[in-house]
Amino acid sequence: MSTSSDDLRAIALAEFATAGYSATSLHRIADLAGLSKSSVLYHYSSKETLLEATIAPALDRMEQILDALEARTLSPEGRTAFLAEFVDFILQYRLEVNMFINQGPSLVDVPVIDRANDLVVRLSEYFAANTGSVEEKMRFGIALGGAAYMLCRADSLNFESAPIEQTRVALVNILTELLAPVDPITTNRI
């Protein structure tokens, strides 16, 4: 059996996402790939290098999405374009997003995870600077974070069998409704 570099990345990503980066050894990845540890090291000099190769494409895509977001206004059309890109991103990179959400805060000083955390901060800072009320800021945080978390946990929420396009349309519609500009509340509530 010939295992390619792409196969190793896929195997590593699945294992990093399910068992955790810290709990996954190169030996385990080698076993899953049907290779020796030295064969894995032939392709990737370390577990950190393999992690970088595994999640860098997702980070590159998120940077593109953020660049586009920052280049346009947060008009209804701009929101719609961003939401479609964001949903496509989390659908395409579900396992990577799972790692960012569930492991990012604990993997301090791992450069590729630091990069992921920086992108999350960049996204958050964009919405902090471009939304008005505390309620609107919270809506973006809850909606985007909730959508990403939900897709990471799709297997345990029993909707993973839904057709991908149906899931995509539903997510874009729900996020659009959640993030529609809201009239300020004129009454005080406790």
BELZI-V232300 format. One record per pair of residues at least 4 apart in sequence whose ideal C-beta (glycine too) atoms are under 7 Angstrom apart, sorted by the first residue. I is the first residue (numbers start at 1). GAP is how many residues later the second one is. Records with the same first field share a line. If there is no record, write none. Layout:
# BELZI-V232300
I = GAP + GAP
This chain:
# BELZI-V232300
1 = 33
3 = 4 + 5 + 30 + 31 + 32
5 = 4 + 38
6 = 4
7 = 4 + 26
8 = 4 + 21 + 25 + 32 + 35
9 = 4 + 44 + 45
10 = 4
11 = 4 + 18 + 21 + 22
12 = 4 + 17 + 38 + 42
13 = 4 + 41 + 82
14 = 4 + 81
15 = 4 + 9 + 13 + 14 + 17
16 = 4 + 5 + 8 + 35 + 38 + 83
17 = 78 + 81 + 82
19 = 4 + 5
20 = 4 + 83
21 = 30 + 82 + 86
24 = 4 + 5
26 = 4 + 11 + 14 + 15 + 21
27 = 4 + 10
28 = 4
29 = 4 + 11
30 = 5 + 6 + 7 + 9 + 10
33 = 7
35 = 4 + 5
37 = 4
38 = 4
40 = 4
41 = 4
44 = 5 + 6 + 9
45 = 4
47 = 4
48 = 4 + 62
49 = 4
50 = 4
51 = 4 + 61
52 = 4 + 60
55 = 4 + 41 + 44 + 57 + 61
56 = 4 + 56
57 = 4
58 = 4 + 35 + 38
59 = 4 + 56 + 57 + 60
60 = 4
61 = 4 + 28 + 32
62 = 4 + 27 + 57
63 = 4 + 56
64 = 4
65 = 4 + 20 + 21 + 24
66 = 4 + 53 + 56 + 57
67 = 4
68 = 4 + 17
69 = 13 + 57
70 = 56
72 = 6 + 9
73 = 5
74 = 4 + 5 + 56
75 = 4
76 = 4
77 = 4
78 = 4
79 = 4 + 100
80 = 4 + 96
81 = 4
82 = 4
83 = 4 + 89 + 92 + 93
84 = 4 + 88
85 = 4
86 = 4 + 58
87 = 4 + 81 + 84 + 85 + 88
88 = 4
89 = 4
90 = 4 + 7 + 57 + 58 + 61
91 = 60 + 73 + 76 + 77
93 = 4
94 = 4 + 57 + 58
95 = 4
96 = 4
97 = 4 + 51 + 54 + 55
98 = 4 + 54
99 = 4
100 = 4 + 16 + 20
101 = 47 + 48 + 51
102 = 50
103 = 4
104 = 9 + 12 + 13
107 = 6
109 = 5
110 = 4
111 = 4
112 = 4
113 = 4
114 = 4
115 = 4
116 = 4
117 = 4
118 = 4
119 = 4
120 = 4
121 = 4
122 = 4
123 = 4
124 = 4
125 = 4
126 = 4
127 = 4 + 10 + 13
128 = 9
131 = 5 + 6 + 9
132 = 4
133 = 51
134 = 4
135 = 4 + 47
136 = 4 + 46
137 = 4
138 = 4
139 = 4 + 39 + 40
140 = 4 + 39
141 = 4
142 = 4
143 = 4 + 32 + 35 + 36
144 = 4
145 = 4
146 = 4
147 = 4 + 24 + 28
148 = 4
149 = 4
150 = 4 + 7
153 = 4
154 = 5 + 6
155 = 5
162 = 4 + 5
163 = 4
164 = 4
165 = 4
166 = 4
167 = 4
168 = 4
169 = 4
170 = 4
171 = 4
172 = 4
173 = 4
174 = 4
175 = 4
176 = 4
